[in-house]
């Protein structure tokens, strides 16, 4: 996020028994509320070997901050695996809106480093902040960085300013001195990533030169630091946002397949560059950004982990803000139905695709952002279930925070219940718990919470229900976004017209926004006509739009729509979906002609303030 924006020692662990128990525990969970179906070939989490005894760790402790380790810290053994490293990293927090604050547009290159550091409203980082974060239960500090704040890259000079590097190293030292693990990345960074999608080949080559030069300098500066320091290849931009036009105005040339190919190439260049720099970088743990850091996109087979000369030293990062209307925006005021729990549990289980391959998982960002300085309803329940999932699967969660939940001036978490929760899930609180016991406890808590949750006002499997998914241009108004029909997941005051599909015929769905706080919705970020259970009850049927009324007036489509399904259950037709750049192979139309179809058939710039939108469509078999 930018601009806002575990299975541990567990003493006495026996590896073989742990694997069997882990499999049995997860099998039990999948049979219960919210589990996956295991259709991808098995879903038990890979078991970790655990950490060495405290006595052994203490005997191996080293001193000398020059080498990136303070007195009394545990030294990593060469045999430490990626899964074990995720355990050690424990429970993390981001130093959000700080070193990644992009002040270059107003400050230029070469301003005082503190001017960039505070450009997005954060205080100057202190040693006391890091110590207080550790005391609050956070074991890892992620430091997002905008390196081009100190780089005149437009002129072909990719040198990072020394003062900027010095300051990042100083903050890294604060965290290491506090006995924390540290993640350093290149974040949004003004959107220079869009250079990879430029129409100009030289610009694309410059982008890769910028990237590898950047990491060569960072790796050289930190080559003596031990494994308490982890490098992360990218942030959310390593995906479809390689087509962003923030800096490269001619960007947008990459197809979906191209985006995957280029993202894989960038991750490989990251690994190769760091490994070639020598020193402790030869076997440093490296955190590979998933595709767009999105779980579904990262689980796509087009995303590939890079090859590595080091053995078992790659971790994988994704972000988790589901549902975004609740976690990031204010369009959903609450969370906690049985359906909510099931969706969270199922989504987080997907990353076991990679733990089974031996990759430790870091949820590099997650959180429920505050609403006007206050916690949203059910925040504690959301985070509790999320952290229990991380305990079950061995993930390292890293909270996104910009001095909101953890107040950097007061040096404390602002809410007592949340403070207790993070202490409870810290590595120091859990490290002596046997893995089998921790997993069993997490599984039991997940199942109990899901069973106790109220039922959502959804739809039975033998009913096909049509509705209009919608998210406003400012993200403040929403209606049931997602492939599961959830009529309760909407902004207060939205009046929805949903309709049951009973067979071939003409139907109308729509939304009236006049009852919302503002009396209207602003534009459109996403919208689609959807039919719950359409694929299973009416396979091969198509949605053919007959009329769209915006504020009571007919709207002329700007493209040719198509019908498809993301999950094989819900049928949908995108009205505006900027995240999809081309029709999928599964696209279909009533006529059978899929030439020139597009996922964007409405133009948000034409919409303005929406008081209502209604879509009349014919539902019939396709050819």
C-alpha positions as CSV (number, residue, x, y, z in Angstrom):
1,X,0.0,0.0,0.0
2,X,1.2,3.5,-0.7
3,X,0.1,7.0,0.2
4,X,-2.3,6.0,3.0
5,X,-2.5,4.6,3.2
6,X,3.9,-19.4,12.2
7,X,4.7,-22.2,13.5
8,X,7.4,-21.5,16.1
9,X,10.0,-23.4,18.7
10,X,8.6,-24.6,20.1
11,X,10.2,-26.7,22.6
12,X,10.5,-30.5,22.2
13,X,9.3,-30.6,18.7
14,X,9.7,-33.8,16.8
15,X,9.7,-33.2,13.1
16,X,8.0,-36.4,11.8
17,X,5.2,-36.3,14.3
18,X,4.7,-32.5,13.6
19,X,4.2,-33.2,9.9
20,X,1.6,-35.9,10.6
21,X,-0.2,-33.7,13.1
22,X,-0.1,-30.7,10.8
23,X,-1.7,-32.7,8.1
24,X,-4.4,-34.1,10.4
25,X,-5.1,-30.7,11.9
26,X,-5.6,-29.0,8.5
27,X,-7.7,-31.9,7.3
28,X,-10.0,-31.3,10.2
29,X,-10.1,-27.6,9.5
30,X,-11.0,-28.2,5.8
31,X,-13.9,-30.4,6.9
32,X,-15.1,-27.5,9.1
33,X,-16.1,-24.0,8.5
34,X,-14.3,-22.0,5.8
35,X,-11.7,-24.6,4.7
36,X,-10.5,-25.2,1.1
37,X,-11.3,-28.3,-0.8
38,X,-7.8,-29.5,-1.4
39,X,-8.4,-29.8,-5.1
40,X,-4.9,-28.5,-5.9
41,X,-3.3,-31.7,-4.8
42,X,-3.2,-31.5,-1.1
43,X,-3.4,-28.7,1.4
44,X,-1.5,-29.6,4.6
45,X,1.0,-26.8,5.6
46,X,4.6,-27.7,5.3
47,X,6.1,-28.5,8.7
48,X,9.0,-26.4,10.0
49,X,11.8,-27.9,11.9
50,X,11.6,-25.2,14.6
51,X,14.3,-23.2,16.2
52,X,17.2,-24.4,18.3
53,X,17.2,-24.3,22.0
54,X,17.7,-21.1,23.8
55,X,21.0,-22.3,25.2
56,X,22.3,-23.2,21.8
57,X,21.1,-19.8,20.5
58,X,22.8,-17.9,23.2
59,X,26.1,-19.8,22.7
60,X,26.0,-18.8,19.1
61,X,25.2,-15.1,19.7
62,X,27.7,-12.7,18.3
63,X,28.5,-9.1,19.0
64,X,29.5,-6.2,16.8
65,X,26.9,-3.9,15.2
66,X,29.4,-3.3,12.3
67,X,28.3,-6.7,11.1
68,X,24.6,-5.9,11.4
69,X,24.0,-7.7,14.7
70,X,23.9,-6.3,18.2
71,X,25.0,-8.0,21.4
72,X,22.7,-10.7,22.7
73,X,20.9,-11.4,19.5
74,X,20.5,-14.9,18.2
75,X,22.7,-15.9,15.3
76,X,21.1,-17.8,12.4
77,X,22.6,-21.2,11.5
78,X,23.5,-21.9,7.9
79,X,20.9,-24.7,7.9
80,X,18.0,-22.4,8.7
81,X,15.2,-22.9,6.1
82,X,12.8,-20.5,4.5
83,X,10.0,-21.9,6.6
84,X,12.0,-21.6,9.8
85,X,12.9,-18.0,8.9
86,X,9.2,-17.1,8.6
87,X,8.8,-18.5,12.1
88,X,11.7,-16.4,13.5
89,X,10.3,-13.2,11.9
90,X,7.2,-13.7,14.1
91,X,4.8,-10.8,14.2
92,X,5.7,-7.6,12.2
93,X,4.8,-4.0,11.6
94,X,5.4,-1.6,8.8
95,X,7.1,1.8,9.2
96,X,4.5,3.2,6.8
97,X,4.4,6.6,5.0
98,X,8.0,7.3,6.1
99,X,11.0,6.4,4.0
100,X,8.7,5.6,1.1
101,X,7.1,9.0,1.3
102,X,7.6,10.4,-2.2
103,X,8.5,14.0,-1.9
104,X,10.5,14.3,-5.1
105,X,7.9,16.2,-7.0
106,X,8.1,19.1,-4.5
107,X,11.5,18.7,-3.0
108,X,13.5,17.5,-6.0
109,X,16.6,15.3,-5.5
110,X,19.1,16.2,-2.8
111,X,16.9,17.8,-0.1
112,X,17.4,17.0,3.5
113,X,16.5,13.4,4.1
114,X,14.2,14.3,7.0
115,X,12.1,16.4,4.5
116,X,11.3,13.2,2.5
117,X,10.9,11.1,5.7
118,X,8.2,13.5,7.0
119,X,6.6,14.4,3.7
120,X,3.6,12.3,4.3
121,X,2.9,13.4,7.9
122,X,5.0,11.0,9.9
123,X,7.5,12.0,12.6
124,X,11.2,11.5,12.3
125,X,11.9,7.9,13.2
126,X,13.8,7.3,16.5
127,X,15.5,4.5,18.2
128,X,12.9,4.7,20.9
129,X,10.2,3.9,18.4
130,X,11.8,0.7,17.3
131,X,12.3,-0.4,20.9
132,X,8.7,0.4,21.8
133,X,7.5,-1.6,18.7
134,X,9.4,-4.6,19.9
135,X,8.1,-4.2,23.4
136,X,4.5,-4.0,22.0
137,X,5.0,-7.5,20.5
138,X,6.3,-6.8,17.0
139,X,9.3,-8.9,16.0
140,X,9.9,-7.6,12.5
141,X,10.0,-4.1,11.1
142,X,9.3,-3.6,7.4
143,X,10.8,-0.4,6.1
144,X,9.3,0.6,2.7
145,X,11.7,2.9,0.8
146,X,11.4,5.3,-2.2
147,X,15.0,5.2,-3.3
148,X,14.5,7.5,-6.3
149,X,13.9,10.3,-3.9
150,X,17.7,10.5,-3.9
151,X,18.4,9.4,-7.5
152,X,18.5,11.6,-10.7
153,X,17.4,8.6,-12.8
154,X,15.9,10.7,-15.6
155,X,19.5,11.7,-16.6
156,X,20.7,8.1,-16.5
157,X,22.4,8.6,-13.1
158,X,21.2,5.7,-10.9
159,X,23.4,6.6,-7.9
160,X,21.5,6.7,-4.6
161,X,22.5,9.7,-2.5
162,X,24.8,8.8,0.4
163,X,22.8,10.6,3.0
164,X,19.7,8.7,2.0
165,X,21.4,5.4,2.2
166,X,22.9,6.5,5.6
167,X,19.5,7.3,7.0
168,X,18.0,4.0,5.9
169,X,20.9,2.2,7.4
170,X,20.5,4.2,10.7
171,X,16.8,3.1,10.9
172,X,17.8,-0.5,10.1
173,X,20.2,-0.3,13.0
174,X,17.5,1.0,15.4
175,X,15.4,-2.2,14.6
176,X,18.3,-4.6,14.8
177,X,19.4,-3.1,18.1
178,X,15.8,-3.7,19.4
179,X,16.3,-7.4,18.4
180,X,14.0,-7.2,15.4
181,X,14.2,-8.6,11.9
182,X,14.1,-5.9,9.2
183,X,12.7,-5.9,5.7
184,X,13.9,-3.3,3.2
185,X,12.3,-2.9,-0.2
186,X,11.7,-0.5,-3.1
187,X,8.1,0.6,-2.7
188,X,5.8,2.6,-5.1
189,X,8.6,5.1,-5.5
190,X,6.7,7.6,-7.6
191,X,5.5,4.9,-10.0
192,X,8.8,4.6,-12.0
193,X,7.9,0.9,-12.3
194,X,5.7,1.9,-15.3
195,X,8.8,2.3,-17.3
196,X,8.8,-1.5,-17.8
197,X,5.5,-1.1,-19.7
198,X,6.7,1.8,-21.9
199,X,6.2,1.6,-25.7
200,X,9.9,2.6,-26.0
201,X,12.4,-0.2,-25.8
202,X,15.1,2.0,-24.5
203,X,12.9,3.1,-21.6
204,X,12.3,-0.5,-20.8
205,X,16.0,-1.2,-20.8
206,X,16.6,1.8,-18.6
207,X,14.1,0.5,-16.1
208,X,16.0,-2.8,-15.7
209,X,19.3,-0.9,-15.4
210,X,17.8,1.4,-12.8
211,X,16.5,-1.6,-10.9
212,X,19.6,-3.7,-10.9
213,X,21.8,-0.7,-10.2
214,X,19.7,0.2,-7.2
215,X,19.9,-3.2,-5.7
216,X,23.6,-3.5,-6.4
217,X,24.2,-0.4,-4.3
218,X,21.8,-1.5,-1.5
219,X,23.4,-4.9,-1.4
220,X,26.9,-3.5,-1.2
221,X,26.0,-1.1,1.6
222,X,24.5,-3.9,3.7
223,X,26.7,-6.8,2.7
224,X,28.1,-7.3,6.3
225,X,24.7,-7.5,7.9
226,X,23.6,-10.9,9.0
227,X,20.2,-12.6,8.4
228,X,18.3,-10.2,10.6
229,X,18.2,-8.0,7.4
230,X,16.0,-9.2,4.6
231,X,15.7,-7.6,1.1
232,X,12.3,-7.5,-0.6
233,X,12.2,-7.3,-4.4
234,X,9.3,-4.9,-4.8
235,X,5.9,-3.9,-3.6
236,X,2.4,-4.1,-5.2
237,X,3.6,-2.6,-8.5
238,X,5.2,-5.9,-9.6
239,X,2.2,-7.0,-11.6
240,X,-0.3,-5.3,-13.8
241,X,0.9,-1.9,-12.5
242,X,4.0,-2.3,-14.6
243,X,1.7,-0.5,-17.0
244,X,1.3,2.5,-14.8
245,X,1.7,5.9,-16.4
246,X,2.8,8.0,-13.4
247,X,6.2,8.6,-14.9
248,X,6.3,6.7,-18.2
249,X,3.4,8.4,-19.9
250,X,3.5,5.9,-22.9
251,X,3.3,2.9,-20.6
252,X,0.5,0.4,-20.9
253,X,1.9,-1.9,-23.7
254,X,2.2,-5.1,-21.6
255,X,-0.5,-7.7,-22.0
256,X,-1.5,-9.7,-18.9
257,X,0.9,-12.5,-20.0
258,X,3.6,-10.0,-20.6
259,X,3.1,-8.6,-17.1
260,X,3.7,-12.0,-15.6
261,X,6.7,-12.6,-17.8
262,X,8.3,-9.2,-16.9
263,X,7.5,-9.6,-13.2
264,X,9.3,-13.0,-13.2
265,X,12.3,-11.4,-15.0
266,X,12.5,-8.6,-12.5
267,X,12.4,-11.0,-9.5
268,X,15.1,-13.1,-11.1
269,X,17.3,-10.0,-11.8
270,X,16.8,-9.1,-8.1
271,X,18.1,-12.5,-6.9
272,X,21.0,-12.5,-9.3
273,X,22.0,-9.0,-8.5
274,X,22.0,-9.5,-4.7
275,X,23.8,-12.8,-4.9
276,X,26.5,-11.5,-7.1
277,X,27.3,-8.7,-4.6
278,X,29.1,-11.0,-2.3
279,X,29.5,-10.9,1.5
280,X,26.5,-12.1,3.5
281,X,24.4,-11.4,0.4
282,X,25.5,-14.8,-1.0
283,X,23.0,-16.6,1.3
284,X,20.9,-13.8,2.7
285,X,17.2,-14.4,2.9
286,X,15.4,-12.7,0.1
287,X,11.7,-11.8,0.1
288,X,10.1,-12.2,-3.4
289,X,7.1,-10.0,-4.1
290,X,4.2,-12.0,-5.4
291,X,2.4,-10.9,-8.5
292,X,0.9,-7.6,-7.5
293,X,1.3,-9.0,-4.0
294,X,-2.2,-10.4,-4.6
295,X,-3.0,-13.9,-3.4
296,X,-5.1,-15.0,-6.4
297,X,-2.7,-13.6,-9.0
298,X,0.3,-15.0,-7.2
299,X,-1.2,-18.5,-7.2
300,X,-1.7,-18.2,-10.9
301,X,0.7,-20.7,-12.6
302,X,2.1,-17.8,-14.7
303,X,3.9,-16.5,-11.6
304,X,7.1,-18.4,-11.0
305,X,9.6,-18.1,-8.1
306,X,13.1,-17.3,-9.3
307,X,16.0,-19.7,-9.4
308,X,18.5,-19.2,-6.6
309,X,22.2,-20.2,-6.1
310,X,21.6,-20.3,-2.3
311,X,19.8,-23.2,-0.8
312,X,16.3,-22.6,0.7
313,X,16.7,-18.8,1.2
314,X,13.7,-17.4,-0.7
315,X,10.6,-16.2,1.1
316,X,7.4,-15.0,-0.7
317,X,5.4,-11.9,0.1
318,X,1.7,-11.1,-0.5
319,X,-0.7,-8.5,1.0
320,X,-4.1,-9.1,2.5
321,X,-6.8,-6.4,2.7
322,X,-9.9,-8.5,2.1
323,X,-12.5,-7.2,1.9
324,X,-11.1,-3.9,0.8
325,X,-14.4,-2.1,1.5
326,X,-13.9,-2.9,5.2
327,X,-10.1,-3.0,5.5
328,X,-9.1,0.0,3.5
329,X,-12.2,2.1,2.8
330,X,-15.3,3.1,4.7
331,X,-17.8,1.5,2.3
332,X,-18.3,-1.4,4.7
333,X,-18.8,-0.6,8.4
334,X,-18.6,-4.1,9.9
335,X,-17.2,-7.6,9.4
336,X,-17.9,-10.9,11.0
337,X,-20.6,-13.1,9.3
338,X,-20.0,-16.8,8.8
339,X,-19.4,-15.9,5.1
340,X,-16.8,-13.3,6.1
341,X,-14.9,-15.9,8.2
342,X,-15.1,-18.6,5.4
343,X,-13.8,-16.2,2.8
344,X,-10.8,-15.1,5.0
345,X,-10.0,-18.7,5.9
346,X,-10.2,-20.0,2.4
347,X,-8.2,-17.1,0.9
348,X,-5.3,-17.5,3.4
349,X,-5.2,-21.3,2.9
350,X,-4.3,-20.7,-0.8
351,X,-0.7,-19.7,0.0
352,X,0.0,-23.3,1.3
353,X,0.6,-23.9,-2.4
354,X,4.0,-22.3,-1.7
355,X,4.7,-23.6,1.8
356,X,4.4,-27.1,0.4
357,X,7.2,-26.2,-1.9
358,X,9.3,-25.0,1.1
359,X,8.8,-21.2,0.8
360,X,8.1,-19.3,3.9
361,X,5.3,-16.8,3.6
362,X,5.3,-13.2,4.7
363,X,2.0,-11.3,4.6
364,X,3.9,-8.0,4.0
365,X,0.9,-5.8,4.6
366,X,-2.5,-6.3,6.2
367,X,-4.8,-4.4,8.5
368,X,-8.1,-2.7,9.1
369,X,-7.4,1.0,8.7
370,X,-8.9,3.3,11.3
371,X,-12.1,5.4,10.5
372,X,-11.6,9.0,11.7
373,X,-9.0,7.8,14.3
374,X,-11.3,5.1,15.7
375,X,-11.2,1.3,15.3
376,X,-13.9,-0.1,13.0
377,X,-16.5,-2.4,14.4
378,X,-15.2,-6.0,14.7
379,X,-11.5,-5.0,14.1
380,X,-10.3,-7.2,16.9
381,X,-12.3,-10.2,15.6
382,X,-11.0,-9.7,12.1
383,X,-7.3,-9.5,13.2
384,X,-7.7,-12.4,15.7
385,X,-8.9,-14.8,13.1
386,X,-6.2,-13.5,10.7
387,X,-3.4,-14.1,13.2
388,X,-4.8,-17.5,14.0
389,X,-4.6,-18.4,10.4
390,X,-1.0,-17.2,10.3
391,X,-0.3,-19.5,13.3
392,X,-1.9,-22.4,11.6
393,X,0.0,-22.1,8.4
394,X,3.3,-20.6,9.7
395,X,3.0,-17.2,7.9
396,X,4.7,-14.1,9.2
397,X,2.1,-11.2,9.3
398,X,3.3,-7.6,9.0
399,X,0.8,-5.0,10.0
400,X,0.5,-1.9,7.8
401,X,0.6,1.1,10.1
402,X,1.2,4.8,9.7
403,X,1.3,5.9,13.4
404,X,-2.4,5.0,13.6
405,X,-2.8,1.8,15.6
406,X,0.8,2.1,17.0
407,X,1.1,5.8,17.9
408,X,4.8,6.7,17.3
409,X,4.5,9.8,19.5
410,X,3.0,8.0,22.5
411,X,5.1,4.9,21.7
412,X,2.1,2.5,22.3
413,X,-0.8,0.8,20.7
414,X,-3.9,3.0,21.1
415,X,-6.3,0.3,22.0
416,X,-5.9,-2.1,25.0
417,X,-7.6,-5.1,23.4
418,X,-5.4,-4.8,20.2
419,X,-2.3,-4.3,22.4
420,X,-3.0,-7.5,24.3
421,X,-3.7,-9.3,21.0
422,X,-0.3,-8.4,19.5
423,X,1.6,-9.4,22.7
424,X,-0.2,-12.7,22.7
425,X,0.9,-13.4,19.1
426,X,4.5,-12.2,19.5
427,X,7.3,-14.6,18.9
428,X,8.5,-14.3,22.5
429,X,5.1,-15.3,23.8
430,X,4.8,-18.3,21.5
431,X,8.3,-19.6,21.0
432,X,8.1,-22.2,23.8
433,X,4.7,-23.6,22.7
434,X,5.1,-26.9,20.8
435,X,4.1,-26.5,17.1
436,X,1.4,-29.2,17.4
437,X,-0.1,-27.4,20.3
438,X,0.0,-24.0,18.6
439,X,-1.6,-25.3,15.5
440,X,-4.3,-27.2,17.4
441,X,-5.2,-24.1,19.4
442,X,-5.3,-22.0,16.2
443,X,-7.4,-24.4,14.3
444,X,-9.9,-24.8,17.2
445,X,-10.1,-21.0,17.6
446,X,-10.7,-20.6,13.8
447,X,-13.4,-23.2,13.7
448,X,-15.1,-21.9,16.9
449,X,-15.2,-18.3,15.6
450,X,-16.7,-19.4,12.3
451,X,-19.3,-21.6,13.9
452,X,-20.4,-18.8,16.3
453,X,-20.6,-16.2,13.5
454,X,-24.1,-15.2,12.3
455,X,-25.2,-16.3,8.9
456,X,-25.0,-13.8,6.1
457,X,-28.1,-13.0,4.1
458,X,-26.8,-14.9,1.0
459,X,-28.4,-17.4,-1.4
460,X,-28.9,-21.2,-1.4
461,X,-26.9,-23.3,-3.9
462,X,-30.1,-24.1,-5.9
463,X,-31.0,-20.5,-6.4
464,X,-29.5,-18.2,-9.2
465,X,-29.6,-14.6,-8.0
466,X,-28.6,-11.6,-10.2
467,X,-27.2,-8.4,-8.7
468,X,-25.0,-5.4,-9.6
469,X,-21.5,-5.3,-8.1
470,X,-20.2,-1.8,-7.6
471,X,-17.4,0.3,-6.1
472,X,-17.4,4.0,-6.5
473,X,-14.6,6.1,-7.9
474,X,-13.6,7.3,-4.5
475,X,-14.0,3.8,-2.9
476,X,-16.6,5.2,-0.4
477,X,-19.7,3.4,-1.8
478,X,-19.9,-0.3,-2.4
479,X,-22.3,-3.1,-3.1
480,X,-21.6,-6.8,-2.8
481,X,-18.3,-6.9,-4.6
482,X,-17.0,-10.5,-5.1
483,X,-18.1,-13.7,-6.7
484,X,-20.2,-14.7,-3.7
485,X,-23.6,-13.0,-3.4
486,X,-23.5,-10.9,-0.2
487,X,-26.3,-8.4,-0.1
488,X,-25.4,-7.3,3.4
489,X,-21.9,-6.2,2.2
490,X,-22.9,-2.7,1.1
491,X,-22.6,0.9,2.2
492,X,-25.4,2.1,4.4
493,X,-28.2,3.7,2.5
494,X,-27.6,1.8,-0.8
495,X,-30.9,0.4,-2.1
496,X,-30.3,-2.6,-4.3
497,X,-32.6,-4.2,-6.9
498,X,-31.6,-7.9,-7.1
499,X,-33.6,-10.5,-9.0
500,X,-33.8,-14.3,-9.0
501,X,-33.0,-15.9,-12.3
502,X,-35.6,-18.6,-13.1
503,X,-34.5,-19.4,-16.6
504,X,-34.1,-17.7,-20.0
505,X,-35.6,-14.3,-20.0
506,X,-35.1,-10.5,-19.5
507,X,-34.2,-9.1,-16.0
508,X,-33.2,-5.8,-14.4
509,X,-30.7,-5.2,-11.6
510,X,-29.7,-1.8,-10.2
511,X,-28.6,0.4,-7.4
512,X,-30.1,3.6,-5.9
513,X,-27.6,5.8,-4.0
514,X,-29.9,8.6,-2.9
515,X,-30.2,7.1,0.6
516,X,-26.4,7.2,1.3
517,X,-24.8,9.9,3.4
518,X,-23.9,11.9,0.4
519,X,-27.0,11.2,-1.6
520,X,-25.0,9.9,-4.5
521,X,-22.0,7.8,-5.5
522,X,-19.0,9.3,-7.2
523,X,-18.1,7.7,-10.5
524,X,-17.0,4.1,-10.8
525,X,-13.9,2.1,-9.9
526,X,-15.5,-1.3,-10.6
527,X,-18.8,-2.7,-11.6
528,X,-20.2,-5.9,-13.0
529,X,-23.5,-7.7,-13.6
530,X,-23.3,-11.0,-11.7
531,X,-25.4,-14.1,-11.4
532,X,-24.8,-16.2,-8.3
533,X,-24.7,-20.0,-9.1
534,X,-25.2,-19.1,-12.8
535,X,-22.4,-21.4,-14.0
536,X,-23.8,-24.4,-12.1
537,X,-27.5,-23.9,-12.7
538,X,-27.3,-22.4,-16.2
539,X,-24.0,-23.5,-17.7
540,X,-23.1,-21.7,-20.9
541,X,-25.7,-19.0,-20.5
542,X,-24.7,-15.4,-21.4
543,X,-25.6,-12.0,-20.1
544,X,-26.6,-9.7,-23.0
545,X,-27.2,-6.1,-22.1
546,X,-30.3,-4.5,-23.4
547,X,-30.3,-1.1,-21.6
548,X,-28.4,0.8,-19.0
549,X,-30.0,3.8,-17.3
550,X,-27.7,6.2,-15.4
551,X,-29.7,8.7,-13.3
552,X,-32.7,7.7,-15.4
553,X,-31.1,8.4,-18.7
554,X,-30.0,5.8,-21.3
555,X,-26.2,5.2,-21.4
556,X,-24.4,4.2,-24.6
557,X,-21.8,1.5,-24.1
558,X,-18.2,2.4,-25.0
559,X,-17.2,-1.2,-25.7
560,X,-18.4,-4.7,-26.5
561,X,-19.0,-6.8,-23.3
562,X,-18.6,-10.5,-22.7
563,X,-19.7,-13.1,-20.2
564,X,-17.3,-15.1,-18.1
565,X,-16.7,-16.6,-14.7
566,X,-13.7,-16.3,-12.3
567,X,-14.6,-19.2,-10.0
568,X,-16.7,-21.6,-12.1
569,X,-19.8,-20.8,-10.0
570,X,-20.7,-17.1,-10.5
571,X,-21.5,-15.8,-14.0
572,X,-20.5,-12.2,-14.6
573,X,-20.3,-9.4,-17.1
574,X,-17.8,-6.6,-16.4
575,X,-19.1,-3.1,-17.0
576,X,-15.8,-1.5,-15.8
577,X,-12.8,-3.5,-14.7
578,X,-9.5,-1.7,-15.0
579,X,-7.6,-4.5,-13.5
580,X,-8.3,-6.7,-16.5
581,X,-6.7,-5.6,-19.7
582,X,-7.9,-8.2,-22.1
583,X,-10.7,-10.8,-22.4
584,X,-9.9,-14.2,-20.9
585,X,-10.0,-17.4,-22.9
586,X,-13.3,-18.3,-21.2
587,X,-15.0,-15.2,-22.6
588,X,-18.3,-15.9,-24.4
589,X,-21.2,-14.1,-26.0
590,X,-24.7,-15.0,-26.9
591,X,-23.8,-14.8,-30.6
592,X,-20.6,-16.8,-30.2
593,X,-18.5,-13.9,-31.6
594,X,-15.8,-12.8,-29.1
595,X,-14.0,-10.5,-31.5
596,X,-13.2,-7.1,-30.0
597,X,-14.8,-7.8,-26.6
598,X,-13.5,-5.7,-23.7
599,X,-13.8,-5.7,-19.8
600,X,-14.5,-1.9,-19.9
601,X,-17.7,-0.9,-21.5
602,X,-18.5,2.1,-19.4
603,X,-16.3,5.2,-19.1
604,X,-16.1,6.5,-15.5
605,X,-15.3,10.0,-16.8
606,X,-18.8,10.1,-18.3
607,X,-20.6,9.2,-15.1
608,X,-20.0,12.0,-12.6
609,X,-22.3,11.8,-9.6
610,X,-24.5,8.7,-9.7
611,X,-27.9,8.8,-8.0
612,X,-28.9,5.5,-9.6
613,X,-27.8,2.9,-12.2
614,X,-30.0,0.2,-13.6
615,X,-29.1,-2.6,-16.1
616,X,-31.6,-4.5,-18.1
617,X,-30.2,-7.7,-19.7
618,X,-31.3,-10.8,-21.4
619,X,-30.1,-14.1,-19.9
620,X,-29.9,-16.9,-22.5
621,X,-27.8,-19.8,-23.8
622,X,-24.6,-18.8,-25.7
623,X,-23.3,-20.3,-28.8
